[in-house]
Amino acid sequence: MSRKLYDITIIGGGPIGMFAGFYAGMRNAKVQIIESLSELGGQVNALYPEKTILDVAGFAGLKGSELINNLQTQLDTMPEVEQRVGTKVTNVIRKDDHFEIETDQATYETKAVILATGNGSFKPRELRADNVDAVAEKFITYSVRDLKKFANQDVIVAGGGDSAVDMALMLEPVANHVSLLHRRNEFRGLENMVDKLKASSVEILTPYLIKQLDEIDGRLQVTAKKNEF
Ligand SMILES: Cc1cc2nc3c(=O)[nH]c(=O)nc-3n(C[C@H](O)[C@H](O)[C@H](O)COP(=O)(O)OP(=O)(O)OC[C@H]3O[C@@H](n4cnc5c(N)ncnc54)[C@H](O)[C@@H]3O)c2cc1C
């Protein structure tokens, strides 16, 4: 039996890998996309499907889930592009005239490799504070996959980059009250979004560090201390 040799193997099925797969299909290349998660869509699908993304060219705003659905529909117009989800690439070995792609399922051969692994498998930088382990499962989340879960809740978002600013603004119309707690006075988010934040009802708490977390009568009590520079 002759071996199957792919023209292109795309490692990572986030938005970049999905579009690369579609375009390689347009070129009639023999292509596979290998994605370790159970679905394509990368960070957008896994971490913020409900966020309205403002900086996709040609769209004045579309939800993360809409972007991924559109990319999936576009990719599915190329049925010959193989979509392998739930498969983690563990090694890429260069041979004389091709590459060997080792995964946790099987080994594949390919003439070319496109690395579309983004930040790799995304692990959040976990919050460090006294007693965090005792309250983490019930009270702490590192992504917002379902906005409805926060309806009428009092929420503290910790951080000062794009993700924190965006999450605070996304939660504002849904939650009862949103605070954004950051260890510095300046935010690293996009200037325009920081302006929107300052004009919103989000309570800005700076410069604070979360020191301790306790469950009191079914609610989370957050103790923060002023950050001394
Ligand atoms: C909360 C948040 C909000 C954001 N908001 C915006 C925004 O508004 N606008 C914007 O432009 N950007 C935003 N970003 C950034 C944006 O999501 C990323 O730039 C984008 O997802 C990068 O796409 P990608 O396809 O390169 O990588 P990713 O989306 O990271 O996808 C990479 C994929 O590769 C897979 N993978 C990694 N290693 C392997 C392996 N060994 N084997 C198999 N699969 C593997 C991963 O599982 C993942 O699915 C945001 C990010 C976050 C976290």
The ligand as an SDF file (V2000), in Angstrom:
LIG
                    3D

 53 58  0  0  0  0  0  0  0  0999 V2000
   -9.7170   36.9530   26.4220 C   0  0  0  0  0  0  0  0  0  0  0  0
   -9.0680   37.2380   25.0710 C   0  0  0  0  0  0  0  0  0  0  0  0
   -9.6010   38.2190   24.2480 C   0  0  0  0  0  0  0  0  0  0  0  0
   -9.0220   38.4860   23.0030 C   0  0  0  0  0  0  0  0  0  0  0  0
   -9.5880   39.4440   22.2240 N   0  0  0  0  0  0  0  0  0  0  0  0
   -9.0680   39.6990   21.0030 C   0  0  0  0  0  0  0  0  0  0  0  0
   -9.6520   40.7010   20.1590 C   0  0  0  0  0  0  0  0  0  0  0  0
  -10.6380   41.3490   20.5150 O   0  0  0  0  0  0  0  0  0  0  0  0
   -9.0830   40.9190   18.9580 N   0  0  0  0  0  0  0  0  0  0  0  0
   -7.9710   40.2090   18.5320 C   0  0  0  0  0  0  0  0  0  0  0  0
   -7.4950   40.4640   17.4170 O   0  0  0  0  0  0  0  0  0  0  0  0
   -7.4050   39.2640   19.3000 N   0  0  0  0  0  0  0  0  0  0  0  0
   -7.9190   38.9960   20.5180 C   0  0  0  0  0  0  0  0  0  0  0  0
   -7.3310   38.0390   21.3110 N   0  0  0  0  0  0  0  0  0  0  0  0
   -6.1560   37.3050   20.7880 C   0  0  0  0  0  0  0  0  0  0  0  0
   -6.5950   36.2460   19.7510 C   0  0  0  0  0  0  0  0  0  0  0  0
   -7.5340   35.3450   20.3360 O   0  0  0  0  0  0  0  0  0  0  0  0
   -5.3750   35.4720   19.2540 C   0  0  0  0  0  0  0  0  0  0  0  0
   -4.4820   36.3850   18.6590 O   0  0  0  0  0  0  0  0  0  0  0  0
   -5.8200   34.4180   18.2320 C   0  0  0  0  0  0  0  0  0  0  0  0
   -6.6360   33.4330   18.8350 O   0  0  0  0  0  0  0  0  0  0  0  0
   -4.5870   33.7620   17.6130 C   0  0  0  0  0  0  0  0  0  0  0  0
   -5.0570   32.7910   16.6940 O   0  0  0  0  0  0  0  0  0  0  0  0
   -4.1730   31.5360   16.3210 P   0  0  0  0  0  0  0  0  0  0  0  0
   -4.9710   30.6740   15.4080 O   0  0  0  0  0  0  0  0  0  0  0  0
   -2.8250   31.9970   15.8860 O   0  0  0  0  0  0  0  0  0  0  0  0
   -3.8810   30.7930   17.7120 O   0  0  0  0  0  0  0  0  0  0  0  0
   -4.8490   30.1680   18.8210 P   0  0  0  0  0  0  0  0  0  0  0  0
   -6.1870   30.7840   18.8210 O   0  0  0  0  0  0  0  0  0  0  0  0
   -4.0330   30.2170   20.0780 O   0  0  0  0  0  0  0  0  0  0  0  0
   -5.0010   28.6650   18.3460 O   0  0  0  0  0  0  0  0  0  0  0  0
   -3.8920   27.7850   18.3660 C   0  0  0  0  0  0  0  0  0  0  0  0
   -4.4300   26.3790   18.4100 C   0  0  0  0  0  0  0  0  0  0  0  0
   -3.3270   25.4850   18.3200 O   0  0  0  0  0  0  0  0  0  0  0  0
   -3.6150   24.3630   19.1390 C   0  0  0  0  0  0  0  0  0  0  0  0
   -2.3490   23.7110   19.4790 N   0  0  0  0  0  0  0  0  0  0  0  0
   -1.3050   24.2460   20.1690 C   0  0  0  0  0  0  0  0  0  0  0  0
   -0.3180   23.3400   20.2820 N   0  0  0  0  0  0  0  0  0  0  0  0
   -0.7620   22.2050   19.6490 C   0  0  0  0  0  0  0  0  0  0  0  0
   -0.1910   20.9100   19.4320 C   0  0  0  0  0  0  0  0  0  0  0  0
    1.0310   20.5870   19.8860 N   0  0  0  0  0  0  0  0  0  0  0  0
   -0.9180   19.9880   18.7500 N   0  0  0  0  0  0  0  0  0  0  0  0
   -2.1590   20.2950   18.2690 C   0  0  0  0  0  0  0  0  0  0  0  0
   -2.7450   21.5090   18.4560 N   0  0  0  0  0  0  0  0  0  0  0  0
   -2.0520   22.4430   19.1300 C   0  0  0  0  0  0  0  0  0  0  0  0
   -4.2930   24.9720   20.3720 C   0  0  0  0  0  0  0  0  0  0  0  0
   -5.0690   24.0030   21.0530 O   0  0  0  0  0  0  0  0  0  0  0  0
   -5.1600   26.0550   19.7170 C   0  0  0  0  0  0  0  0  0  0  0  0
   -6.4670   25.6140   19.4350 O   0  0  0  0  0  0  0  0  0  0  0  0
   -7.8730   37.7550   22.5650 C   0  0  0  0  0  0  0  0  0  0  0  0
   -7.3350   36.7540   23.3910 C   0  0  0  0  0  0  0  0  0  0  0  0
   -7.9180   36.4880   24.6310 C   0  0  0  0  0  0  0  0  0  0  0  0
   -7.3260   35.3930   25.5010 C   0  0  0  0  0  0  0  0  0  0  0  0
  1  2  1  0
  2  3  1  0
  2 52  2  0
  3  4  2  0
  4  5  1  0
  4 50  1  0
  5  6  2  0
  6  7  1  0
  6 13  1  0
  7  8  2  0
  7  9  1  0
  9 10  1  0
 10 11  2  0
 10 12  1  0
 12 13  2  0
 13 14  1  0
 14 15  1  0
 14 50  1  0
 15 16  1  0
 16 17  1  0
 16 18  1  0
 18 19  1  0
 18 20  1  0
 20 21  1  0
 20 22  1  0
 22 23  1  0
 23 24  1  0
 24 25  2  0
 24 26  1  0
 24 27  1  0
 27 28  1  0
 28 29  2  0
 28 30  1  0
 28 31  1  0
 31 32  1  0
 32 33  1  0
 33 34  1  0
 33 48  1  0
 34 35  1  0
 35 36  1  0
 35 46  1  0
 36 37  1  0
 36 45  1  0
 37 38  2  0
 38 39  1  0
 39 40  1  0
 39 45  2  0
 40 41  1  0
 40 42  2  0
 42 43  1  0
 43 44  2  0
 44 45  1  0
 46 47  1  0
 46 48  1  0
 48 49  1  0
 50 51  2  0
 51 52  1  0
 52 53  1  0
M  END
$$$$
